[in-house]
């Protein structure tokens, strides 16, 4: 009698690999947020690579998250109208 014991495949599907990458990225993002920013419901500038200068035409004062005169709905601390971060979302044109 022969018994065929097949071991589970060590190969990861693309879907599983993507899920692992997203989970790891979320973990890194959560670790990068200081507790004071978490208490306010906002993320730290460093976590979103905030800079005080624009990136081309992309600037905080034409982002959906902008709150005049110097704040953001999502990023903690004072924000320059001419700043930029990686969660920039342009205001849709009417």
N, C-alpha and C positions, 0 to 999 in steps of 0.2 A: 504494500500500500504506500502510496506516495501522498504526502500532505504538502500542499502548496501554501506556504505562509508568505503572503506578500506584505512587505512593510509599507506603511503610508509614504506617499511620495514626498520627498523633501523639496520638490520644486514648488515655487509660489506662482500662483496665477497672477496675471497683471492686475486683476481686481483686488486680490488680497494684498499685493504689494502696494497698491495705491492706498488702500485702507490703512495699512501700517504706516505709510509715509504721512498721511493726514493726521493720524493719531499722534505720531511723534512730533509733528509740527505744532499741533495744538498744545501738547505738553510743554514744548519749548516756549511757546507764546505765553502760556499761563505762568511759567516760572519767571519770565522776564517782567511781569507786571508786579510792581511793588504793592504792598498791602494798602497803602494810603490811596493809590489809584483805584484799587478794587473796591474800597469802601465808597468812593465817589461814583463808581460805575463807569469810570473812564480808564483808558489805557495810558501808560507812560509814553512820553515822547520817544524815548529810546526804542521802545518795542515796535514802533511804527516808522522808525527812521526819520523822524521829524527834522526838518531843516528850516532855518529862518529865511531862506531864499527860494524863489519859485523854481519850478522845473519846466522850462519853456513857458507856455501860456497857462500851465496848471499852477494855480495859486489858491491858498486857503480862502480868500475872499470871493472865489467863484466856485466853491465846493458846496455840496448839499449839506454838509455838516457844520458850516460856518455859522458862528453866532457873534454878530458885531457887538462891541467894537474889537474885542481881542480874545475870543474863546472858540471852542469847538465842542460839538455835542459828544464826541467820542474820545478826544485826547485831553489829558489832564494838563493844567497849567495855562499860563498866558500864551497866546498864539499870535504870531505876526500875520497881518492880512496878506503879506507877500510870501508867506511860508509855504511849505509843501510837505506831505508825508505819503507813505505808501498806500493809505486807505483813501486817498483823494478820489472823490466822485463828482464829476462836473455837474453843474446845475443844468437841467435840460432846457434847451432853447424853446421859446414859445412859438 
